[in-house]
Amino acid sequence: MTINGGISFWYATTGPHPDTTRPRPPRTPLTTDATADVAIVGGGYTGLWTAYYLKRTAPDLRVTVLEQKFCGYGASGRNGGWLYNGIAGRDRYAALHGHEAAQRLQHAMNDTVTEVIDVATAESIDADIHRGGVLEIARTPAQLTRLKAFHTAELSFGETDRELYDATGTRNRIDVADALGSSWTPHGARIHPLKLLHGLADACERLGVVIHESTPVTEIAPRRAVTPYGTVRAPYVLRCTEGFTASLKGQKRTWLPMNSSMIVTAPLPPSVWSQLNWSDAPLLGDMAHAYMYAQRTADDRIAIGGRGIPYRFGSRTDNDGRTQPATITALTTLLTTFFPVLTGTEITHAWSGVLGVPRDWCATVTLDATTGLGWAGGYVGSGVATANLAARTLRDLVLGESTALTTLPWVHHRVRRWEPEPFRWLGVHALYAAYREADRRETRTHTPKTTPLAHLANHISGRS
């Protein structure tokens, strides 16, 4: 029987504490008004990395993190475990600020993969990290056309260590059914996202960061974060809430909470891995419009994800990660389409979570020195590494330092808000229906050109 929900599979394997023989004691909630030098709203990757780097750089700073549930409750504890160099909005930043500026952003993301691994090593965080890179494949002629264009674009942004494979070369990396080609980058690693999150939270506390769990922030205003139990006043208040941003007062239309869902198989025996030829554990993605993402876990399962029901009316978010049975079926079908040998394999867990999507699909980092309000996010599903780069950038902005990070083109980028309901709900559901239909047409017709329907959807969505 598939366990549906329970936040995520990562919680099932790790438990609330890295030492699964004992429960992780809940961190105390805020009980009264308090003060700090920096108040951070959100106990996920962005908030904790920001707290970590602030305290490492300026140990005397009083840093407080406020988390509505418990650290890792949101996307940081539910994602696909992709530590890689992708960043949302790079092409738009190239159009706005020039190719060289976007190239600097890409180089910073490449370096960020190494930065996260190095900090995990330095802080003795065992997060099942394996640096096998990322293999992105094409399974239709139209996908192959997009793949080759994507590969060329990545080279133009300075990723000279990327490799392009034909069908045979792809099968030598991972034997995906009907694969026509692939592009591989070394700038990616498989992680257990919750082990990384738990280790990071513990490292923050060792540095003196105060973390209050079970403390929902209801309003962020200049120099204060308001909760039901008291107000934290600080010269700087940083919003690090990603897909849960819409729950804050006045933020309903800032970032759209997009749903993403995952399933994971039972552990697979060596004979199956031999048939799949998935030996070096690269992360696996594809060039479909409704794309997928997968990893080979440390305990030899396949965790695979994609879009289910993409958005809930009114920017609502779920409580426990439960996903729809139809989504579990769709992801299982996707798994066996890629790997027919897995037909009948047990699916042990399924779950969902939300990611933050700005109206122009561009990740951003901002600090208003006048009000002391800052934020980072809008990662559109690429947040595992991007949150680290954002946190180091927020650190420099808070400390008033002009660095190579503070001059990157995503800093201080502003975007218009999402449309009001019901237009938001209708638009997102129509968008993903169009993407799924575009994938079906390309599979059916074997055309080497992207279907015009996908181009139209990209234009309407703001992705192009």
C-alpha positions as CSV (number, residue, x, y, z in Angstrom):
1,M,0.0,0.0,0.0
2,T,1.3,3.4,-0.9
3,I,1.7,5.8,2.0
4,N,0.1,9.1,0.8
5,G,1.2,12.2,2.5
6,G,2.9,12.3,5.9
7,I,4.7,15.4,4.5
8,S,7.1,13.4,2.4
9,F,9.1,10.2,1.9
10,W,12.1,12.0,3.3
11,Y,10.3,12.3,6.7
12,A,9.5,8.6,6.6
13,T,13.1,7.6,6.1
14,T,14.7,10.2,8.4
15,G,12.0,10.8,11.0
16,P,11.8,14.1,12.8
17,H,15.4,13.8,14.0
18,P,18.5,12.5,12.2
19,D,18.9,10.0,14.9
20,T,15.7,8.0,14.3
21,T,16.0,6.2,17.6
22,R,14.6,9.3,19.4
23,P,12.1,12.0,18.4
24,R,13.4,15.5,17.5
25,P,12.1,17.7,20.4
26,P,10.1,20.6,19.0
27,R,11.8,24.0,19.2
28,T,10.0,26.4,21.6
29,P,7.6,28.8,20.0
30,L,7.8,32.5,20.6
31,T,5.9,33.4,23.8
32,T,6.3,37.2,24.1
33,D,7.5,40.2,22.3
34,A,11.2,40.1,21.4
35,T,14.0,42.0,19.6
36,A,16.7,40.9,17.2
37,D,19.1,42.5,14.8
38,V,17.7,40.3,12.0
39,A,14.3,38.6,12.0
40,I,13.9,35.8,9.4
41,V,10.5,34.5,8.5
42,G,10.6,30.9,7.3
43,G,12.6,27.9,8.5
44,G,13.4,26.4,5.1
45,Y,16.6,26.5,3.1
46,T,16.5,30.2,2.4
47,G,15.8,31.3,6.0
48,L,18.3,28.9,7.5
49,W,21.1,29.5,5.0
50,T,20.7,33.2,5.5
51,A,20.8,32.8,9.3
52,Y,23.9,30.5,9.0
53,Y,25.9,32.9,6.8
54,L,25.0,36.0,8.8
55,K,26.2,34.4,12.1
56,R,29.3,32.9,10.4
57,T,30.2,36.4,9.1
58,A,29.0,38.6,12.0
59,P,28.9,36.4,15.1
60,D,27.6,39.2,17.3
61,L,24.4,39.7,15.3
62,R,21.3,38.5,17.0
63,V,19.4,36.4,14.4
64,T,16.0,35.0,15.0
65,V,14.2,32.6,12.7
66,L,10.4,32.3,12.9
67,E,8.8,29.1,11.5
68,Q,5.0,28.5,11.3
69,K,5.2,24.7,11.7
70,F,8.7,23.2,12.0
71,C,11.9,23.6,10.0
72,G,11.6,21.8,6.7
73,Y,7.8,21.6,6.7
74,G,7.6,23.2,3.2
75,A,9.4,22.7,0.0
76,S,12.8,22.2,1.7
77,G,11.5,18.9,3.2
78,R,9.5,17.7,0.2
79,N,11.6,18.4,-2.9
80,G,13.2,16.0,-5.3
81,G,16.7,16.3,-3.8
82,W,18.2,18.1,-6.9
83,L,21.2,20.1,-5.8
84,Y,22.0,21.6,-9.3
85,N,22.9,24.8,-11.1
86,G,19.6,25.7,-12.7
87,I,18.1,29.1,-11.9
88,A,14.8,30.5,-12.8
89,G,14.8,33.6,-15.1
90,R,18.4,33.5,-16.4
91,D,17.3,34.1,-20.0
92,R,15.1,37.0,-19.0
93,Y,18.0,38.5,-17.1
94,A,20.2,38.2,-20.1
95,A,17.6,40.1,-22.1
96,L,17.3,42.8,-19.4
97,H,20.9,43.2,-18.3
98,G,23.0,41.7,-21.1
99,H,24.5,38.3,-21.7
100,E,27.6,38.9,-19.6
101,A,25.5,39.7,-16.5
102,A,23.5,36.5,-16.9
103,Q,26.7,34.6,-17.5
104,R,28.0,35.8,-14.1
105,L,24.8,34.6,-12.5
106,Q,25.2,31.2,-14.1
107,H,28.8,30.9,-12.9
108,A,27.6,31.8,-9.4
109,M,25.1,29.0,-9.6
110,N,27.8,26.5,-10.8
111,D,29.9,27.5,-7.8
112,T,26.9,27.2,-5.4
113,V,26.7,23.4,-5.9
114,T,30.2,23.1,-4.6
115,E,29.6,25.6,-1.8
116,V,26.7,23.5,-0.4
117,I,28.7,20.3,-0.6
118,D,31.7,22.0,1.1
119,V,29.5,23.4,4.0
120,A,27.9,20.0,4.5
121,T,31.4,18.5,4.8
122,A,32.6,21.3,7.1
123,E,29.5,21.0,9.4
124,S,29.6,17.1,9.3
125,I,26.1,17.0,7.7
126,D,25.6,13.5,6.1
127,A,22.9,14.3,3.5
128,D,23.5,11.3,1.2
129,I,25.3,13.6,-1.2
130,H,26.5,12.1,-4.5
131,R,27.8,14.3,-7.2
132,G,26.8,12.5,-10.4
133,G,25.7,15.5,-12.3
134,V,22.4,16.0,-14.2
135,L,21.3,14.1,-17.3
136,E,18.5,15.7,-19.2
137,I,17.0,13.6,-22.0
138,A,14.9,13.9,-25.1
139,R,12.4,11.2,-26.1
140,T,10.7,12.8,-29.1
141,P,12.1,14.6,-32.1
142,A,10.7,18.0,-30.8
143,Q,12.3,17.4,-27.4
144,L,15.6,16.6,-29.2
145,T,15.4,19.9,-31.1
146,R,14.9,21.7,-27.8
147,L,17.6,19.7,-26.1
148,K,20.2,20.7,-28.7
149,A,19.2,24.3,-28.4
150,F,19.3,24.1,-24.7
151,H,22.8,22.5,-24.8
152,T,24.1,25.3,-27.1
153,A,22.6,27.9,-24.8
154,E,24.3,26.4,-21.7
155,L,27.6,26.4,-23.5
156,S,27.1,30.1,-24.4
157,F,26.7,30.9,-20.7
158,G,30.1,29.4,-20.0
159,E,29.2,25.8,-19.1
160,T,32.0,24.4,-21.2
161,D,32.2,21.1,-19.2
162,R,28.7,20.1,-20.4
163,E,28.4,17.1,-22.7
164,L,26.0,16.2,-25.4
165,Y,25.1,12.5,-26.1
166,D,23.3,10.7,-28.9
167,A,20.9,7.8,-28.3
168,T,23.7,5.3,-27.7
169,G,25.6,7.7,-25.4
170,T,22.4,8.3,-23.4
171,R,21.8,4.6,-22.9
172,N,25.4,4.3,-21.6
173,R,24.5,6.8,-18.9
174,I,20.9,5.7,-18.2
175,D,18.9,3.3,-20.3
176,V,15.6,5.3,-20.8
177,A,13.1,3.8,-23.2
178,D,13.0,5.7,-26.6
179,A,15.7,8.2,-25.6
180,L,17.0,10.0,-28.6
181,G,19.7,12.1,-26.9
182,S,20.7,13.9,-23.8
183,S,22.8,16.7,-22.2
184,W,24.8,16.1,-19.1
185,T,26.3,18.7,-16.7
186,P,28.7,17.9,-13.8
187,H,27.1,20.7,-11.8
188,G,24.6,18.6,-9.9
189,A,24.3,16.2,-7.0
190,R,21.8,13.9,-5.4
191,I,20.9,14.8,-1.9
192,H,18.5,13.7,0.9
193,P,16.9,17.1,1.3
194,L,15.7,16.7,4.8
195,K,19.0,15.4,6.1
196,L,20.6,18.6,4.7
197,L,17.8,20.7,6.3
198,H,18.2,19.1,9.7
199,G,21.9,19.4,9.7
200,L,21.7,23.1,8.6
201,A,19.2,23.9,11.4
202,D,21.5,22.3,14.0
203,A,24.5,24.2,12.6
204,C,22.6,27.4,12.9
205,E,21.8,26.7,16.6
206,R,25.4,25.9,17.3
207,L,26.3,29.4,16.0
208,G,23.7,31.0,18.3
209,V,20.7,31.5,16.0
210,V,17.4,31.5,17.8
211,I,14.8,29.3,16.1
212,H,11.2,29.5,17.1
213,E,8.9,26.8,15.6
214,S,5.1,26.6,15.8
215,T,5.2,30.4,15.4
216,P,3.2,31.6,12.4
217,V,3.9,35.1,11.2
218,T,0.7,36.8,10.1
219,E,2.1,40.1,9.0
220,I,5.5,41.5,8.0
221,A,6.0,45.2,8.3
222,P,9.0,47.6,8.4
223,R,11.1,46.4,11.3
224,R,8.6,44.0,12.8
225,A,7.3,40.5,12.3
226,V,3.9,39.9,13.9
227,T,2.8,36.6,15.3
228,P,-0.2,35.5,17.5
229,Y,2.2,35.2,20.5
230,G,4.2,38.4,20.2
231,T,6.0,40.7,17.8
232,V,9.7,40.5,16.9
233,R,11.2,43.9,16.2
234,A,14.4,44.1,14.2
235,P,16.1,46.6,11.9
236,Y,15.9,43.9,9.2
237,V,13.0,41.6,8.6
238,L,13.6,39.0,5.8
239,R,10.8,37.1,4.1
240,C,11.9,33.6,3.2
241,T,8.6,31.8,2.7
242,E,8.7,30.7,-0.9
243,G,5.4,28.9,-1.8
244,F,3.8,29.8,1.5
245,T,4.2,33.6,0.8
246,A,0.5,33.9,-0.1
247,S,-0.6,33.2,3.4
248,L,0.9,36.5,4.7
249,K,-1.1,39.6,4.9
250,G,-1.0,41.6,1.6
251,Q,0.9,38.8,-0.2
252,K,-1.9,36.8,-1.8
253,R,-0.9,37.6,-5.3
254,T,2.9,38.0,-4.9
255,W,4.0,34.5,-5.7
256,L,1.8,31.7,-6.9
257,P,2.1,28.4,-4.9
258,M,2.5,25.8,-7.6
259,N,2.0,22.2,-6.6
260,S,4.5,19.5,-7.5
261,S,4.1,15.9,-6.6
262,M,6.4,12.9,-6.2
263,I,6.3,9.1,-5.8
264,V,9.1,6.7,-4.7
265,T,9.6,3.0,-5.4
266,A,10.5,0.3,-3.1
267,P,14.3,-0.4,-3.0
268,L,15.3,-2.0,-6.3
269,P,17.7,-5.0,-6.5
270,P,21.1,-4.8,-8.2
271,S,19.8,-6.8,-11.2
272,V,17.3,-4.1,-12.0
273,W,19.9,-1.3,-11.6
274,S,22.1,-3.3,-14.0
275,Q,19.3,-3.3,-16.6
276,L,18.6,0.4,-16.1
277,N,22.4,1.1,-16.4
278,W,21.9,3.8,-13.8
279,S,25.2,3.3,-12.1
280,D,26.7,6.7,-11.4
281,A,23.5,8.1,-9.9
282,P,23.1,11.3,-12.1
283,L,19.9,13.2,-11.5
284,L,17.5,12.6,-14.4
285,G,15.2,15.2,-16.1
286,D,13.7,15.6,-19.5
287,M,12.7,18.2,-22.1
288,A,9.0,17.7,-22.0
289,H,6.8,20.8,-21.5
290,A,5.3,19.1,-18.4
291,Y,8.7,18.0,-17.3
292,M,9.8,15.3,-14.9
293,Y,12.6,15.0,-12.4
294,A,14.1,11.9,-10.7
295,Q,16.9,10.6,-8.6
296,R,18.4,7.3,-7.5
297,T,18.2,7.5,-3.8
298,A,21.0,6.4,-1.4
299,D,18.9,3.3,-0.5
300,D,18.4,2.3,-4.2
301,R,14.9,3.6,-4.9
302,I,13.7,5.8,-7.7
303,A,12.1,9.1,-6.6
304,I,10.3,10.7,-9.5
305,G,8.2,13.9,-9.7
306,G,6.2,16.2,-11.9
307,R,3.0,18.3,-11.9
308,G,-0.2,16.9,-10.7
309,I,-3.0,19.3,-10.0
310,P,-0.8,22.4,-10.4
311,Y,-2.7,25.0,-8.3
312,R,-5.4,25.2,-5.7
313,F,-8.0,28.0,-5.9
314,G,-7.2,31.1,-3.8
315,S,-3.5,30.2,-3.5
316,R,-4.3,27.5,-0.9
317,T,-1.6,25.2,0.3
318,D,-2.0,21.6,1.7
319,N,-1.5,20.5,5.3
320,D,0.3,17.2,5.1
321,G,1.6,16.5,1.6
322,R,-1.2,14.3,0.5
323,T,-1.6,14.1,-3.3
324,Q,-4.5,13.0,-5.5
325,P,-4.8,9.3,-6.5
326,A,-4.9,10.3,-10.2
327,T,-1.5,12.0,-9.8
328,I,0.0,8.9,-8.3
329,T,-1.3,6.9,-11.2
330,A,0.1,9.5,-13.7
331,L,3.5,9.5,-12.1
332,T,3.6,5.7,-12.0
333,T,2.7,5.6,-15.7
334,L,5.5,8.0,-16.4
335,L,7.9,5.9,-14.4
336,T,7.1,2.7,-16.4
337,T,7.1,4.6,-19.7
338,F,10.7,5.6,-19.0
339,F,11.6,2.2,-17.6
340,P,9.2,-0.6,-18.8
341,V,11.2,-3.1,-16.6
342,L,9.6,-1.4,-13.6
343,T,6.1,-2.3,-14.5
344,G,4.4,-3.7,-11.3
345,T,7.1,-2.2,-9.0
346,E,5.7,-1.2,-5.6
347,I,5.2,2.5,-5.1
348,T,5.8,3.0,-1.3
349,H,5.2,6.7,-0.9
350,A,3.6,9.7,-2.6
351,W,3.5,13.3,-1.6
352,S,3.0,16.9,-2.8
353,G,4.4,20.3,-1.9
354,V,4.3,23.9,-3.2
355,L,7.0,26.0,-4.9
356,G,6.9,29.8,-5.4
357,V,6.3,31.1,-8.9
358,P,6.6,34.9,-9.7
359,R,4.5,36.3,-12.6
360,D,7.6,36.4,-14.8
361,W,9.1,33.1,-13.6
362,C,12.3,34.9,-12.3
363,A,13.9,34.2,-9.0
364,T,14.9,37.3,-7.0
365,V,16.8,38.7,-4.0
366,T,15.8,42.1,-2.6
367,L,16.6,44.3,0.4
368,D,15.1,47.8,0.9
369,A,17.6,49.6,3.1
370,T,15.0,52.2,3.9
371,T,12.4,49.9,5.4
372,G,14.7,47.0,6.4
373,L,12.4,44.6,4.5
374,G,14.0,42.0,2.3
375,W,13.1,38.7,0.6
376,A,14.4,36.0,-1.6
377,G,12.6,33.3,-3.5
378,G,10.5,32.6,-6.5
379,Y,12.7,29.7,-7.4
380,V,10.2,27.9,-9.6
381,G,11.4,24.5,-8.4
382,S,15.1,25.1,-8.5
383,G,15.5,26.2,-4.9
384,V,17.8,23.6,-3.4
385,A,20.9,25.3,-4.6
386,T,19.5,28.7,-5.5
387,A,18.4,29.3,-1.8
388,N,22.1,29.1,-0.8
389,L,23.1,31.7,-3.4
390,A,20.2,33.9,-2.3
391,A,21.2,33.6,1.4
392,R,24.8,34.6,0.8
393,T,23.5,37.6,-1.2
394,L,21.0,38.6,1.5
395,R,23.9,38.4,4.0
396,D,25.9,40.9,2.0
397,L,23.0,43.2,1.5
398,V,22.1,43.2,5.2
399,L,25.8,43.9,6.1
400,G,25.9,46.7,3.6
401,E,28.7,45.2,1.6
402,S,29.1,45.6,-2.2
403,T,30.3,42.3,-3.5
404,A,30.2,40.2,-6.7
405,L,27.0,38.7,-5.4
406,T,25.1,42.0,-4.8
407,T,25.7,43.0,-8.4
408,L,24.2,39.9,-9.9
409,P,21.2,40.8,-12.2
410,W,18.6,39.1,-10.1
411,V,19.2,41.5,-7.1
412,H,16.4,44.0,-6.6
413,H,14.4,42.7,-9.6
414,R,10.7,43.6,-9.3
415,V,7.7,41.9,-11.0
416,R,4.0,42.6,-11.3
417,R,1.5,40.6,-9.2
418,W,-0.5,37.7,-10.3
419,E,-4.1,38.2,-11.6
420,P,-6.9,38.0,-9.1
421,E,-9.2,34.9,-8.8
422,P,-10.8,33.3,-10.7
423,F,-8.5,34.3,-13.5
424,R,-5.4,33.0,-11.7
425,W,-6.9,29.5,-11.2
426,L,-8.3,29.4,-14.7
427,G,-5.1,30.5,-16.3
428,V,-2.8,28.1,-14.5
429,H,-5.0,25.1,-15.1
430,A,-5.4,26.0,-18.8
431,L,-1.6,26.5,-19.0
432,Y,-0.8,23.0,-17.8
433,A,-3.5,21.5,-19.8
434,A,-1.9,23.1,-22.9
435,Y,1.5,21.8,-21.9
436,R,0.2,18.2,-21.5
437,E,-1.6,18.4,-24.8
438,A,1.5,19.8,-26.5
439,D,3.5,16.8,-25.2
440,R,0.9,14.4,-26.5
441,R,0.9,16.1,-29.9
442,E,4.7,15.9,-30.2
443,T,4.7,12.3,-29.2
444,R,2.0,11.4,-31.6
445,T,3.2,13.4,-34.7
446,H,7.0,13.0,-34.2
447,T,7.5,16.5,-35.5
448,P,10.9,18.0,-34.8
449,K,9.4,21.4,-34.1
450,T,7.9,22.5,-30.8
451,T,4.1,22.6,-31.3
452,P,2.7,26.2,-31.6
453,L,0.4,25.4,-28.6
454,A,3.5,25.2,-26.3
455,H,4.8,28.5,-27.7
456,L,1.5,30.2,-27.0
457,A,1.4,28.8,-23.4
458,N,4.9,30.0,-22.8
459,H,4.0,33.5,-24.0
460,I,0.8,33.7,-21.9
461,S,2.5,32.3,-18.8
462,G,5.3,34.8,-18.9
463,R,8.0,32.2,-19.4
464,S,9.1,33.7,-22.7
